[in-house]
Amino acid sequence: MTAFTNFQSTLVLILGLAALACEIFALVDALRHRPDAYVAAGKRTKNFWMILLLIAVVLGVITLFNVLNLFGLVGLIAAAVYLADVRPALRQVSGRGRPQDGPYGPW
């Protein structure tokens, strides 16, 4: 029984570290973009995303050993929204992203 508990604890710690790495990556990426790129992409301001992602990193540090906690999930979701929605738009506005081409041309 102890081996299974140790396995669970290790697995939750690995998930917590992965979530924290994702949150830190999102924060560092948000720091790299110019403030006017957020407005040009039609997203919220840079200050909004910086505060939100900083809170996400703090929540990630606090819930490192219990990432499945509500606060840990909130921080991970904030970083995931940035990485899935805001980052591609910022990269496209900055000219670093690839054009979104579908099978019949650009989307």
Secondary structure as GFF3:
##gff-version 3
##sequence-region A 1 107
A	DSSP	alpha_helix	2	32	.	.	.	ID=ss1
A	DSSP	alpha_helix	35	40	.	.	.	ID=ss2
A	DSSP	alpha_helix	46	62	.	.	.	ID=ss3
A	DSSP	alpha_helix	70	81	.	.	.	ID=ss4
A	DSSP	pi_helix	82	86	.	.	.	ID=ss5
A	DSSP	alpha_helix	87	94	.	.	.	ID=ss6
A	DSSP	beta_strand	101	102	.	.	.	ID=ss7
A	DSSP	beta_strand	105	106	.	.	.	ID=ss8
###
